[in-house]
């Protein structure tokens, strides 16, 4: 496989994976391109490489900046903005987990805590079943939240060492 073909395949695959992680395909493709680029890229270079519009490129770069997965870089003598992706895969995983926790788990936790406190006669089977399910879901989401917190605070070697011990 030639470099250009491998590059195209990686960008397409990362784009599909991004959809599974809850981000749009274009955002993941911009991220993939910046991940494999040896030098920072301008918006124009990203647009040309991925055949996307300026608006699409700008919106996705802004989102990647918000996720802290991409950084702006100044190139001396050039007025354009350039962008470079975080290259440490462990750090990328931590940042994605942190952002997903903030966007997905924390709101669900808040809603489940409210739903647990639903009013009504707890002797009625439907109400009792509802409350019990909300308690179980809240407990499960709380454990997920704690697990993500452990990962975010963990050193890479400790985390994988512990994970492998659990698997055995």
C-alpha positions as a LaTeX table, in Angstrom:
\begin{tabular}{lrrr}
\hline
Residue & $x$ (\AA) & $y$ (\AA) & $z$ (\AA) \\
\hline
Unk1 & 0.00 & 0.00 & 0.00 \\
Unk2 & 1.36 & 3.42 & $-0.96$ \\
Unk3 & 1.49 & 6.28 & 1.54 \\
Unk4 & $-1.34$ & 8.28 & $-0.07$ \\
Unk5 & $-3.64$ & 5.25 & $-0.08$ \\
Unk6 & $-2.77$ & 4.43 & 3.55 \\
Unk7 & $-3.36$ & 8.06 & 4.53 \\
Unk8 & $-6.76$ & 8.11 & 2.82 \\
Unk9 & $-7.73$ & 4.83 & 4.44 \\
Unk10 & $-6.69$ & 6.02 & 7.92 \\
Unk11 & $-8.64$ & 9.28 & 7.56 \\
Unk12 & $-11.76$ & 7.40 & 6.39 \\
Unk13 & $-11.47$ & 4.83 & 9.17 \\
Unk14 & $-10.91$ & 7.46 & 11.88 \\
Unk15 & $-13.96$ & 9.29 & 10.50 \\
Unk16 & $-16.12$ & 6.19 & 10.90 \\
Unk17 & $-14.77$ & 5.60 & 14.40 \\
Unk18 & $-15.56$ & 9.20 & 15.30 \\
Unk19 & $-19.21$ & 8.54 & 14.52 \\
Unk20 & $-19.12$ & 5.69 & 17.04 \\
Unk21 & $-17.64$ & 8.03 & 19.67 \\
Unk22 & $-20.39$ & 10.58 & 19.22 \\
Unk23 & $-18.64$ & 13.14 & 17.01 \\
Unk24 & $-19.34$ & 13.84 & 13.38 \\
Unk25 & $-17.38$ & 12.18 & 10.62 \\
Unk26 & $-15.86$ & 15.42 & 9.29 \\
Unk27 & $-14.56$ & 16.40 & 12.73 \\
Unk28 & $-12.91$ & 13.00 & 13.11 \\
Unk29 & $-11.41$ & 13.24 & 9.62 \\
Unk30 & $-9.92$ & 16.68 & 10.36 \\
Unk31 & $-8.52$ & 15.21 & 13.58 \\
Unk32 & $-7.08$ & 12.22 & 11.69 \\
Unk33 & $-5.39$ & 14.46 & 9.14 \\
Unk34 & $-3.83$ & 16.58 & 11.87 \\
Unk35 & $-2.80$ & 13.46 & 13.82 \\
Unk36 & $-0.72$ & 12.12 & 10.95 \\
Unk37 & 0.63 & 15.44 & 9.72 \\
Unk38 & 4.30 & 16.06 & 10.50 \\
Unk39 & 3.76 & 19.83 & 10.37 \\
Unk40 & 0.94 & 22.12 & 11.44 \\
Unk41 & $-1.72$ & 22.66 & 8.76 \\
Unk42 & $-3.70$ & 25.77 & 7.83 \\
Unk43 & $-7.44$ & 25.80 & 7.32 \\
Unk44 & $-6.85$ & 26.02 & 3.57 \\
Unk45 & $-4.62$ & 22.95 & 3.59 \\
Unk46 & $-7.23$ & 21.01 & 5.58 \\
Unk47 & $-9.98$ & 22.12 & 3.19 \\
Unk48 & $-7.96$ & 21.05 & 0.16 \\
Unk49 & $-6.81$ & 17.72 & 1.60 \\
Unk50 & $-10.31$ & 16.67 & 2.74 \\
Unk51 & $-12.31$ & 18.42 & 0.01 \\
Unk52 & $-14.51$ & 20.24 & 2.55 \\
Unk53 & $-15.87$ & 23.77 & 2.68 \\
Unk54 & $-14.31$ & 26.59 & 4.70 \\
Unk55 & $-17.34$ & 26.63 & 7.01 \\
Unk56 & $-17.10$ & 22.89 & 7.62 \\
Unk57 & $-13.34$ & 23.13 & 8.26 \\
Unk58 & $-13.67$ & 26.13 & 10.59 \\
Unk59 & $-16.53$ & 24.59 & 12.58 \\
Unk60 & $-14.70$ & 21.29 & 13.06 \\
Unk61 & $-11.39$ & 22.94 & 13.94 \\
Unk62 & $-13.23$ & 25.07 & 16.53 \\
Unk63 & $-14.82$ & 21.91 & 17.99 \\
Unk64 & $-11.44$ & 20.15 & 18.12 \\
Unk65 & $-9.99$ & 23.19 & 19.89 \\
Unk66 & $-12.89$ & 23.04 & 22.38 \\
Unk67 & $-12.18$ & 19.35 & 23.01 \\
Unk68 & $-8.52$ & 20.34 & 23.55 \\
Unk69 & $-7.42$ & 17.82 & 20.90 \\
Unk70 & $-5.95$ & 20.45 & 18.59 \\
Unk71 & $-3.81$ & 23.52 & 19.29 \\
Unk72 & $-3.20$ & 26.68 & 17.30 \\
Unk73 & 0.34 & 27.27 & 16.22 \\
Unk74 & 1.91 & 30.39 & 14.82 \\
Unk75 & 4.31 & 30.07 & 11.91 \\
Unk76 & 6.80 & 32.97 & 11.88 \\
Unk77 & 6.28 & 35.25 & 8.90 \\
Unk78 & 2.82 & 33.85 & 8.07 \\
Unk79 & $-0.47$ & 35.48 & 9.07 \\
Unk80 & $-2.50$ & 32.29 & 8.69 \\
Unk81 & $-3.50$ & 30.20 & 11.66 \\
Unk82 & $-2.04$ & 26.72 & 11.74 \\
Unk83 & $-3.23$ & 23.74 & 13.74 \\
Unk84 & $-1.48$ & 20.75 & 15.27 \\
Unk85 & $-3.14$ & 17.75 & 16.91 \\
Unk86 & $-2.09$ & 16.34 & 20.27 \\
Unk87 & 0.08 & 13.34 & 19.33 \\
Unk88 & 0.15 & 11.44 & 22.65 \\
Unk89 & $-2.53$ & 8.74 & 22.24 \\
Unk90 & $-2.95$ & 8.28 & 26.01 \\
Unk91 & $-3.52$ & 12.03 & 26.39 \\
Unk92 & $-6.00$ & 11.99 & 23.48 \\
Unk93 & $-7.95$ & 9.16 & 25.16 \\
Unk94 & $-8.00$ & 11.08 & 28.45 \\
Unk95 & $-9.21$ & 14.28 & 26.82 \\
Unk96 & $-11.96$ & 12.46 & 24.89 \\
Unk97 & $-13.06$ & 10.64 & 28.06 \\
Unk98 & $-13.10$ & 13.91 & 30.00 \\
Unk99 & $-15.19$ & 15.68 & 27.36 \\
Unk100 & $-17.62$ & 12.78 & 26.95 \\
Unk101 & $-18.01$ & 12.60 & 30.72 \\
Unk102 & $-18.86$ & 16.31 & 30.81 \\
Unk103 & $-21.27$ & 16.12 & 27.85 \\
Unk104 & $-22.91$ & 12.74 & 28.45 \\
Unk105 & $-22.45$ & 11.21 & 31.88 \\
Unk106 & $-22.83$ & 14.27 & 34.10 \\
Unk107 & $-26.18$ & 15.36 & 32.56 \\
Unk108 & $-27.54$ & 11.79 & 32.83 \\
Unk109 & $-26.39$ & 11.61 & 36.46 \\
Unk110 & $-28.22$ & 14.85 & 37.25 \\
Unk111 & $-31.46$ & 13.67 & 35.63 \\
Unk112 & $-31.33$ & 10.26 & 37.33 \\
Unk113 & $-30.82$ & 11.87 & 40.73 \\
Unk114 & $-33.93$ & 13.98 & 40.13 \\
Unk115 & $-35.96$ & 11.01 & 38.88 \\
Unk116 & $-35.05$ & 8.97 & 41.93 \\
Unk117 & $-36.91$ & 11.50 & 44.03 \\
Unk118 & $-40.19$ & 11.15 & 42.13 \\
Unk119 & $-43.20$ & 11.66 & 44.35 \\
Unk120 & $-46.02$ & 9.21 & 44.73 \\
Unk121 & $-47.20$ & 6.25 & 46.73 \\
Unk122 & $-44.17$ & 3.98 & 46.85 \\
Unk123 & $-46.46$ & 1.06 & 47.66 \\
Unk124 & $-47.89$ & 1.19 & 44.15 \\
Unk125 & $-46.04$ & $-1.37$ & 41.99 \\
Unk126 & $-45.41$ & 0.96 & 39.03 \\
Unk127 & $-44.01$ & 3.75 & 41.18 \\
Unk128 & $-41.89$ & 1.34 & 43.25 \\
Unk129 & $-40.52$ & $-0.29$ & 40.06 \\
Unk130 & $-39.75$ & 3.13 & 38.57 \\
Unk131 & $-37.88$ & 4.30 & 41.67 \\
Unk132 & $-35.96$ & 1.03 & 41.91 \\
Unk133 & $-34.89$ & 1.25 & 38.26 \\
Unk134 & $-33.79$ & 4.88 & 38.69 \\
Unk135 & $-31.72$ & 3.88 & 41.75 \\
Unk136 & $-30.07$ & 1.04 & 39.81 \\
Unk137 & $-29.35$ & 3.24 & 36.80 \\
Unk138 & $-28.01$ & 5.99 & 39.06 \\
Unk139 & $-25.73$ & 3.49 & 40.79 \\
Unk140 & $-24.47$ & 2.15 & 37.45 \\
Unk141 & $-23.84$ & 5.62 & 35.99 \\
Unk142 & $-22.13$ & 6.62 & 39.25 \\
Unk143 & $-19.75$ & 3.66 & 38.91 \\
Unk144 & $-19.04$ & 4.59 & 35.29 \\
Unk145 & $-18.35$ & 8.15 & 36.41 \\
Unk146 & $-15.97$ & 6.93 & 39.11 \\
Unk147 & $-14.20$ & 4.62 & 36.64 \\
Unk148 & $-13.66$ & 7.49 & 34.22 \\
Unk149 & $-12.34$ & 9.65 & 37.06 \\
Unk150 & $-9.83$ & 6.90 & 37.91 \\
Unk151 & $-8.73$ & 6.74 & 34.28 \\
Unk152 & $-8.39$ & 10.52 & 34.04 \\
Unk153 & $-6.17$ & 10.61 & 37.13 \\
Unk154 & $-4.23$ & 7.46 & 36.32 \\
Unk155 & $-0.80$ & 7.08 & 34.92 \\
Unk156 & $-0.82$ & 5.08 & 31.68 \\
Unk157 & 1.33 & 2.23 & 33.02 \\
Unk158 & $-0.71$ & 1.89 & 36.22 \\
Unk159 & $-4.00$ & 1.95 & 34.32 \\
Unk160 & $-3.07$ & $-0.75$ & 31.81 \\
Unk161 & $-1.36$ & $-2.85$ & 34.47 \\
Unk162 & $-4.52$ & $-2.80$ & 36.57 \\
Unk163 & $-6.72$ & $-3.47$ & 33.55 \\
Unk164 & $-4.67$ & $-6.51$ & 32.55 \\
Unk165 & $-4.81$ & $-7.87$ & 36.11 \\
Unk166 & $-8.61$ & $-7.57$ & 36.01 \\
Unk167 & $-8.79$ & $-9.40$ & 32.68 \\
Unk168 & $-6.70$ & $-12.36$ & 33.92 \\
\hline
\end{tabular}
